[in-house]
Amino acid sequence: MPKNEVRIYNSKAVIYQNDYDVWQFRMWLADEDKYIRQSLRTKDKAKAIADAEALYEDIKYMKRRGKKYYSISIKKAVEMYIEDKAKYVGIVGAIGIVEGRLTTIKAHLKHFLEYVHKDAKVKDLSINTLLSYEREGETIGHLYKLP
């Protein structure tokens, strides 16, 4: 059981001390069905409360803007993209695509998932992710690094 538990913002978030007397932040995210747990990296209660309140405000601001705290997997992002593109099949005009184009998109993204760790989080991708990749234990890519 946590030591010195202090509720902030009408119990919407909690700070508590761990076994080393360092203050920790905890908040339930109902829409993501997960807790945020983060060290506040201080043993001073007043600083911990101030930091926790600032963190709470940052999280609430992010949520109001429709952002998620926890990133989705790369596989889930690809599924969402394909689902979105499927809506445009058969639409006439500049925004429409044909069934063959959707098939091509699926094939390319299937290969993409083979090169990246599909269960990794989208936020872990960087601009250099595909510049160096491995297949069957050997390095294939790595032509140059972007700044």
Backbone as ProteinMPNN parsed JSONL, in Angstrom:
{"seq_chain_A": "MPKNEVRIYNSKAVIYQNDYDVWQFRMWLADEDKYIRQSLRTKDKAKAIADAEALYEDIKYMKRRGKKYYSISIKKAVEMYIEDKAKYVGIVGAIGIVEGRLTTIKAHLKHFLEYVHKDAKVKDLSINTLLSYEREGETIGHLYKLP", "coords_chain_A": {"N_chain_A": [[0.844, -1.184, 0.0], [0.551, 2.204, -0.849], [2.502, 4.876, 0.606], [1.652, 7.854, 2.428], [-0.513, 8.954, 0.778], [-1.896, 11.376, -1.344], [-4.633, 13.04, -2.531], [-5.445, 14.765, -5.51], [-7.12, 17.408, -7.295], [-9.915, 16.826, -6.661], [-9.805, 14.028, -6.222], [-9.21, 13.032, -8.756], [-6.712, 12.477, -9.525], [-3.782, 11.057, -8.014], [-1.108, 11.372, -5.701], [1.654, 9.736, -4.279], [4.03, 8.288, -1.98], [6.802, 6.218, -2.743], [8.667, 3.252, -1.757], [11.126, 4.402, -1.354], [10.676, 6.927, -0.584], [10.166, 8.702, -2.632], [8.09, 10.769, -4.532], [5.238, 9.738, -6.38], [3.1, 9.798, -9.257], [-0.275, 9.098, -10.086], [-2.92, 8.314, -12.253], [-6.128, 7.578, -13.508], [-7.093, 6.647, -16.744], [-9.944, 6.569, -18.257], [-10.921, 6.333, -20.901], [-8.866, 4.993, -22.195], [-8.556, 2.836, -20.669], [-6.515, 2.411, -18.768], [-3.943, 3.019, -16.305], [-2.014, 5.935, -15.671], [1.175, 6.032, -14.549], [3.743, 7.649, -12.971], [6.938, 8.748, -12.006], [7.577, 11.512, -9.899], [9.983, 12.425, -9.22], [10.96, 13.61, -6.87], [11.416, 14.286, -3.382], [10.221, 16.141, -1.933], [7.225, 17.259, -0.691], [5.584, 19.541, -1.308], [6.65, 20.402, -3.766], [6.132, 18.093, -5.22], [3.312, 18.077, -5.275], [2.818, 20.411, -6.761], [4.121, 19.735, -9.188], [2.612, 17.485, -9.898], [0.08, 18.589, -10.272], [0.595, 20.218, -12.479], [1.294, 18.244, -14.349], [-1.128, 16.842, -14.466], [-2.767, 18.825, -15.589], [-1.515, 19.097, -18.104], [-2.034, 16.573, -19.206], [-4.843, 16.57, -19.27], [-5.256, 18.703, -21.062], [-4.139, 17.607, -23.38], [-5.916, 15.497, -23.753], [-8.305, 16.895, -24.219], [-7.773, 17.879, -26.706], [-8.084, 15.647, -28.178], [-6.105, 13.74, -28.219], [-4.33, 10.698, -27.524], [-2.891, 9.243, -24.61], [-1.394, 6.914, -24.42], [0.337, 5.346, -26.997], [-0.759, 3.828, -30.078], [-0.272, 0.535, -31.531], [1.927, -0.222, -34.282], [0.857, -2.044, -36.056], [-1.907, -1.78, -35.522], [-2.266, 0.86, -36.379], [-1.781, 0.566, -39.125], [-3.914, -1.119, -39.794], [-6.051, 0.639, -39.277], [-5.534, 2.593, -41.212], [-5.849, 1.17, -43.623], [-8.538, 0.481, -43.386], [-9.656, 3.031, -43.53], [-8.88, 3.803, -46.146], [-10.333, 1.946, -47.63], [-12.864, 2.967, -47.685], [-12.888, 4.723, -49.797], [-12.934, 3.309, -52.125], [-14.257, 2.856, -55.294], [-15.413, 5.362, -55.422], [-16.099, 8.009, -57.525], [-13.995, 10.349, -59.08], [-11.492, 12.724, -57.942], [-10.811, 11.92, -55.317], [-11.394, 9.27, -55.122], [-10.541, 5.729, -55.27], [-9.486, 2.757, -57.026], [-10.287, -0.757, -56.754], [-7.991, -2.299, -57.225], [-5.926, -0.56, -56.507], [-6.274, -0.386, -53.743], [-5.65, -3.021, -53.092], [-2.932, -3.011, -53.755], [-1.974, -1.152, -51.876], [-2.476, -2.594, -49.511], [-0.716, -4.764, -49.909], [1.812, -3.501, -49.92], [1.857, -2.431, -47.342], [1.746, -4.759, -45.867], [4.278, -5.837, -46.325], [5.751, -3.768, -45.176], [5.075, -4.126, -42.464], [6.454, -6.454, -42.016], [9.078, -5.602, -41.927], [9.294, -3.755, -39.851], [8.913, -3.816, -36.307], [5.933, -5.0, -35.666], [4.38, -4.839, -33.349], [5.42, -2.777, -31.979], [5.223, 0.601, -30.769], [3.63, 3.365, -32.38], [4.682, 5.863, -31.765], [7.323, 5.245, -31.422], [8.491, 5.114, -33.883], [10.806, 6.592, -36.106], [12.27, 9.127, -38.211], [14.359, 7.821, -39.368], [13.785, 5.128, -39.325], [13.287, 3.25, -41.449], [15.612, 3.343, -42.881], [17.609, 1.67, -42.145], [17.289, -1.615, -41.937], [16.571, -5.039, -41.009], [16.582, -8.308, -42.397], [16.017, -11.631, -41.937], [18.26, -11.766, -40.254], [20.324, -10.338, -41.541], [21.668, -7.162, -42.471], [19.953, -5.067, -44.609], [19.221, -2.502, -45.596], [20.384, 0.861, -45.088], [21.474, 3.261, -46.232], [21.89, 6.017, -45.872], [21.75, 8.562, -43.34], [19.126, 10.605, -42.268], [18.857, 14.028, -41.209]], "CA_chain_A": [[0.0, 0.0, 0.0], [1.372, 3.419, -0.937], [2.625, 5.732, 1.786], [1.334, 9.277, 2.297], [-1.294, 9.211, -0.42], [-2.539, 12.683, -1.387], [-5.512, 13.16, -3.7], [-5.476, 16.108, -6.084], [-8.241, 17.654, -8.207], [-11.097, 16.054, -6.25], [-9.5, 12.593, -6.367], [-9.04, 12.634, -10.147], [-5.337, 11.994, -9.591], [-3.232, 10.771, -6.691], [0.336, 11.248, -5.558], [2.011, 8.912, -3.126], [5.463, 8.019, -1.865], [7.196, 4.823, -2.88], [9.491, 2.739, -0.656], [12.312, 5.244, -1.216], [10.134, 8.241, -0.242], [10.061, 9.531, -3.827], [6.681, 10.943, -4.863], [4.772, 9.142, -7.625], [1.825, 10.302, -9.758], [-1.134, 8.056, -10.654], [-4.189, 8.832, -12.75], [-6.863, 6.613, -14.333], [-7.604, 7.125, -18.035], [-11.081, 5.696, -18.543], [-11.053, 6.09, -22.341], [-7.813, 4.077, -22.627], [-8.64, 1.721, -19.737], [-5.179, 2.228, -18.202], [-3.429, 4.017, -15.38], [-0.732, 6.607, -15.897], [2.007, 6.035, -13.351], [4.982, 8.347, -13.317], [7.68, 9.31, -10.885], [7.711, 12.966, -9.883], [11.416, 12.601, -8.993], [11.245, 14.511, -5.762], [10.998, 13.852, -2.049], [9.566, 17.308, -1.346], [5.777, 17.135, -0.896], [5.049, 20.732, -1.968], [7.075, 20.335, -5.174], [5.419, 16.966, -5.822], [1.937, 18.507, -5.546], [2.873, 21.369, -7.878], [4.458, 18.989, -10.406], [1.477, 16.614, -10.219], [-0.98, 19.436, -10.816], [1.017, 20.608, -13.831], [1.186, 17.046, -15.174], [-2.556, 16.605, -14.65], [-3.254, 19.827, -16.55], [-0.976, 18.735, -19.417], [-2.759, 15.394, -19.682], [-6.211, 16.984, -19.589], [-5.171, 19.506, -22.284], [-3.903, 16.665, -24.467], [-7.164, 14.761, -23.938], [-9.28, 17.815, -24.833], [-7.402, 17.999, -28.12], [-8.364, 14.365, -28.827], [-4.908, 12.905, -28.263], [-4.237, 9.59, -26.58], [-1.658, 9.254, -23.839], [-0.657, 5.729, -24.841], [0.383, 5.226, -28.439], [-1.24, 2.569, -30.624], [0.767, -0.26, -32.184], [2.085, 0.026, -35.713], [-0.104, -2.927, -36.712], [-3.218, -1.159, -35.384], [-2.274, 2.04, -37.246], [-1.909, 0.082, -40.502], [-5.304, -1.572, -39.94], [-6.902, 1.827, -39.337], [-5.279, 3.255, -42.488], [-6.48, 0.355, -44.671], [-9.98, 0.649, -43.199], [-10.001, 4.349, -44.045], [-8.729, 3.798, -47.606], [-11.389, 1.112, -48.204], [-14.049, 3.819, -47.844], [-12.757, 5.482, -51.029], [-13.017, 2.42, -53.286], [-15.458, 3.02, -56.107], [-15.853, 6.753, -55.496], [-15.655, 8.64, -58.768], [-13.402, 11.668, -58.89], [-10.1, 12.829, -57.493], [-10.537, 11.266, -54.033], [-11.7, 7.847, -55.216], [-9.508, 4.783, -55.711], [-10.026, 1.502, -57.542], [-10.019, -1.93, -55.902], [-6.602, -2.702, -57.428], [-5.056, 0.333, -55.718], [-6.388, -0.825, -52.35], [-4.881, -4.265, -53.004], [-1.518, -2.612, -53.764], [-1.703, -0.539, -50.565], [-2.424, -3.694, -48.534], [0.509, -5.538, -50.14], [2.955, -2.708, -49.472], [1.838, -2.325, -45.883], [2.078, -6.1, -45.334], [5.744, -5.899, -46.338], [6.198, -2.799, -44.175], [4.948, -4.753, -41.144], [7.505, -7.478, -41.895], [10.349, -4.942, -41.681], [9.277, -3.093, -38.549], [8.308, -4.635, -35.257], [4.53, -4.572, -35.779], [3.785, -4.577, -32.04], [6.01, -1.558, -31.424], [4.299, 1.732, -30.75], [3.813, 4.343, -33.455], [5.544, 6.945, -31.293], [8.714, 4.797, -31.466], [9.01, 5.261, -35.243], [11.528, 7.842, -36.344], [12.511, 9.409, -39.621], [15.396, 6.901, -39.828], [13.372, 3.746, -39.076], [13.413, 2.362, -42.612], [16.904, 3.482, -43.553], [18.402, 0.498, -41.793], [16.409, -2.669, -41.464], [17.156, -6.369, -41.107], [15.743, -9.408, -42.825], [16.679, -12.911, -41.696], [19.538, -11.599, -39.581], [21.312, -9.533, -42.251], [21.265, -5.788, -42.704], [19.66, -4.829, -46.013], [19.254, -1.068, -45.872], [21.336, 1.733, -44.413], [22.147, 4.04, -47.251], [22.292, 7.298, -45.298], [20.931, 9.019, -42.223], [18.546, 11.935, -42.405], [19.11, 14.819, -39.996]], "C_chain_A": [[0.889, 1.246, 0.0], [1.374, 4.209, 0.367], [2.196, 7.146, 1.439], [0.582, 9.617, 1.015], [-2.018, 10.555, -0.308], [-3.36, 12.761, -2.667], [-5.506, 14.611, -4.191], [-6.642, 16.196, -7.061], [-9.429, 16.748, -7.904], [-10.956, 14.562, -6.542], [-9.396, 12.117, -7.81], [-7.625, 12.131, -10.407], [-4.826, 11.848, -8.161], [-1.72, 10.858, -6.765], [0.585, 10.461, -4.285], [3.506, 8.687, -3.121], [5.726, 6.533, -2.029], [8.07, 4.415, -1.694], [10.728, 3.584, -0.394], [11.938, 6.699, -0.92], [10.104, 9.219, -1.419], [8.587, 9.58, -4.22], [6.377, 10.421, -6.264], [3.408, 9.742, -7.98], [1.04, 9.129, -10.331], [-2.47, 8.685, -11.049], [-4.821, 7.791, -13.653], [-7.354, 7.293, -15.606], [-8.711, 6.175, -18.474], [-11.181, 5.359, -20.033], [-9.991, 5.141, -22.891], [-7.739, 2.845, -21.738], [-7.277, 1.357, -19.14], [-4.891, 3.32, -17.182], [-2.192, 4.667, -15.971], [-0.026, 6.539, -14.554], [3.341, 6.648, -13.735], [5.635, 8.885, -12.058], [7.738, 10.821, -11.019], [9.142, 13.381, -9.547], [11.744, 13.635, -7.923], [10.787, 13.872, -4.459], [10.276, 14.978, -1.311], [8.074, 17.29, -1.704], [5.198, 18.333, -1.657], [5.409, 20.743, -3.455], [6.333, 19.218, -5.895], [3.99, 17.356, -6.179], [1.904, 19.466, -6.727], [3.156, 20.656, -9.199], [3.293, 18.112, -10.855], [0.332, 17.421, -10.818], [-0.654, 19.882, -12.235], [0.887, 19.426, -14.795], [-0.275, 16.731, -15.473], [-3.128, 17.564, -15.688], [-2.766, 19.526, -17.966], [-1.752, 17.564, -20.022], [-4.186, 15.768, -20.087], [-6.237, 17.829, -20.868], [-5.006, 18.593, -23.505], [-5.197, 15.904, -24.791], [-8.236, 15.636, -24.603], [-9.01, 17.991, -26.323], [-7.588, 16.69, -28.875], [-7.176, 13.434, -28.923], [-5.022, 11.774, -27.246], [-2.908, 9.686, -25.845], [-0.777, 8.093, -24.276], [-0.775, 5.581, -26.349], [-0.168, 3.868, -28.88], [-0.077, 1.825, -31.278], [0.813, 0.085, -33.673], [1.077, -0.818, -36.489], [-1.508, -2.318, -36.668], [-3.33, 0.074, -36.292], [-2.444, 1.638, -38.709], [-3.34, -0.391, -40.753], [-6.257, -0.386, -40.081], [-6.752, 2.538, -40.687], [-5.975, 2.495, -43.618], [-8.005, 0.488, -44.594], [-10.449, 1.995, -43.757], [-9.936, 4.371, -45.574], [-9.834, 2.993, -48.283], [-12.669, 1.919, -48.438], [-14.043, 4.561, -49.181], [-12.84, 4.632, -52.289], [-14.346, 2.651, -53.995], [-15.99, 4.439, -56.19], [-15.26, 7.37, -56.755], [-15.095, 10.017, -58.438], [-12.004, 11.571, -58.312], [-9.821, 12.078, -56.199], [-10.767, 9.761, -54.072], [-10.498, 7.009, -55.634], [-10.205, 3.52, -56.231], [-9.607, 0.355, -56.63], [-8.556, -2.377, -56.018], [-5.625, -1.85, -56.628], [-5.091, -0.05, -54.249], [-5.601, -2.116, -52.133], [-3.388, -3.97, -52.949], [-1.118, -2.01, -52.418], [-1.561, -1.623, -49.506], [-1.129, -4.487, -48.666], [1.74, -4.788, -49.627], [3.015, -2.628, -47.95], [2.097, -3.669, -45.202], [3.598, -6.257, -45.272], [6.345, -4.939, -45.311], [6.161, -3.418, -42.781], [5.974, -5.865, -40.927], [8.853, -6.847, -41.526], [10.422, -4.227, -40.336], [8.673, -4.057, -37.544], [6.86, -4.188, -35.134], [3.859, -4.278, -34.447], [4.411, -3.381, -31.339], [4.985, -0.437, -31.517], [4.646, 2.722, -31.852], [4.767, 5.446, -33.019], [7.024, 6.557, -31.302], [9.313, 4.864, -32.868], [9.748, 6.591, -35.352], [11.725, 8.011, -37.843], [13.531, 8.426, -40.209], [15.006, 5.426, -39.713], [13.637, 2.837, -40.262], [14.726, 2.511, -43.367], [17.818, 2.307, -43.254], [17.457, -0.544, -41.221], [17.076, -4.02, -41.677], [16.119, -7.355, -41.608], [16.559, -10.679, -42.656], [18.098, -12.721, -41.172], [20.575, -10.772, -40.309], [20.782, -8.123, -42.489], [21.114, -5.567, -44.198], [19.864, -3.361, -46.349], [20.409, -0.401, -45.169], [22.165, 2.494, -45.432], [22.689, 5.339, -46.675], [21.362, 7.607, -44.15], [20.398, 10.394, -42.535], [18.774, 12.711, -41.118], [17.955, 14.746, -39.017]], "O_chain_A": [[1.857, 1.329, 0.756], [0.401, 4.213, 1.121], [2.352, 7.59, 0.301], [1.012, 10.484, 0.254], [-2.672, 10.835, 0.697], [-2.831, 12.568, -3.762], [-5.555, 15.552, -3.399], [-7.097, 15.181, -7.589], [-9.893, 16.002, -8.765], [-11.881, 13.925, -7.046], [-9.483, 10.917, -8.066], [-7.376, 11.44, -11.395], [-5.369, 12.437, -7.226], [-1.116, 10.469, -7.765], [-0.195, 10.526, -3.335], [4.174, 8.872, -4.139], [4.979, 5.695, -1.524], [8.191, 5.169, -0.728], [11.32, 3.491, 0.682], [12.782, 7.592, -0.997], [10.026, 10.431, -1.217], [7.913, 8.55, -4.24], [7.145, 10.628, -7.203], [2.654, 10.145, -7.095], [1.613, 8.26, -10.987], [-3.063, 9.465, -10.304], [-4.136, 7.183, -14.476], [-7.952, 8.368, -15.56], [-8.437, 5.098, -19.004], [-11.492, 4.223, -20.388], [-10.192, 4.542, -23.948], [-6.968, 1.923, -22.002], [-6.923, 0.184, -19.019], [-5.503, 4.388, -17.19], [-1.419, 4.026, -16.683], [-0.581, 6.95, -13.535], [3.984, 6.225, -14.696], [4.97, 9.408, -11.164], [7.925, 11.349, -12.115], [9.469, 14.567, -9.588], [12.678, 14.425, -8.06], [9.889, 13.03, -4.441], [9.78, 14.786, -0.201], [7.712, 17.304, -2.88], [4.393, 18.143, -2.569], [4.571, 21.058, -4.299], [5.947, 19.376, -7.053], [3.503, 17.012, -7.256], [1.047, 19.341, -7.602], [2.511, 20.936, -10.209], [3.016, 18.005, -12.05], [-0.311, 16.977, -11.77], [-1.534, 19.919, -13.095], [0.424, 19.59, -15.924], [-0.62, 16.392, -16.605], [-3.887, 17.153, -16.566], [-3.521, 19.683, -18.926], [-2.081, 17.573, -21.208], [-4.675, 15.33, -21.128], [-7.153, 17.683, -21.677], [-5.657, 18.79, -24.531], [-5.528, 15.697, -25.959], [-8.987, 15.159, -25.454], [-9.933, 18.227, -27.103], [-7.293, 16.612, -30.067], [-7.232, 12.434, -29.639], [-5.722, 11.889, -26.24], [-1.916, 10.158, -26.401], [0.427, 8.253, -24.478], [-1.868, 5.681, -26.906], [-0.061, 2.881, -28.153], [0.973, 2.411, -31.545], [-0.146, 0.614, -34.235], [0.505, -0.35, -37.473], [-2.221, -2.34, -37.671], [-4.375, 0.301, -36.902], [-3.171, 2.298, -39.452], [-3.916, -0.101, -41.802], [-7.164, -0.409, -40.913], [-7.736, 3.029, -41.241], [-6.618, 3.105, -44.473], [-8.676, 0.595, -45.62], [-11.509, 2.084, -44.378], [-10.838, 4.9, -46.224], [-10.233, 3.322, -49.4], [-13.467, 1.573, -49.309], [-15.1, 4.985, -49.648], [-12.818, 5.163, -53.399], [-15.411, 2.641, -53.378], [-16.924, 4.702, -56.947], [-14.061, 7.258, -57.01], [-15.651, 10.751, -57.622], [-11.419, 10.493, -58.208], [-8.692, 11.632, -55.994], [-10.372, 9.052, -53.147], [-9.564, 7.505, -56.263], [-11.364, 3.259, -55.91], [-8.68, 0.492, -55.831], [-7.95, -2.786, -55.027], [-4.617, -2.352, -56.131], [-4.058, -0.042, -53.578], [-4.956, -2.281, -51.097], [-2.657, -4.601, -52.186], [-0.052, -2.321, -51.884], [-0.637, -1.583, -48.694], [-0.512, -4.846, -47.663], [2.604, -5.376, -48.976], [4.083, -2.744, -47.35], [2.61, -3.71, -44.084], [4.136, -6.751, -44.281], [7.335, -5.265, -44.655], [7.102, -3.257, -42.003], [6.323, -6.18, -39.789], [9.68, -7.492, -40.882], [11.499, -4.112, -39.751], [7.993, -5.012, -37.92], [6.578, -3.131, -34.57], [2.871, -3.545, -34.406], [3.995, -3.009, -30.242], [4.006, -0.529, -32.257], [5.812, 2.893, -32.208], [5.576, 5.916, -33.819], [7.891, 7.426, -31.202], [10.521, 4.69, -33.027], [9.346, 7.588, -34.752], [11.381, 7.132, -38.633], [13.561, 8.223, -41.423], [15.834, 4.557, -39.984], [14.17, 1.742, -40.083], [14.924, 1.861, -44.394], [18.709, 1.994, -44.043], [16.895, -0.362, -40.141], [18.037, -4.13, -42.438], [14.934, -7.252, -41.289], [17.67, -10.785, -43.177], [19.022, -13.42, -41.587], [21.638, -10.516, -39.743], [19.583, -7.927, -42.685], [22.033, -5.844, -44.968], [20.596, -3.024, -47.28], [21.325, -1.078, -44.702], [23.39, 2.381, -45.48], [23.824, 5.721, -46.961], [20.309, 6.986, -44.005], [21.134, 11.258, -43.013], [18.875, 12.113, -40.047], [18.011, 15.355, -37.949]]}, "name": "protein", "num_of_chains": 1, "seq": "MPKNEVRIYNSKAVIYQNDYDVWQFRMWLADEDKYIRQSLRTKDKAKAIADAEALYEDIKYMKRRGKKYYSISIKKAVEMYIEDKAKYVGIVGAIGIVEGRLTTIKAHLKHFLEYVHKDAKVKDLSINTLLSYEREGETIGHLYKLP"}
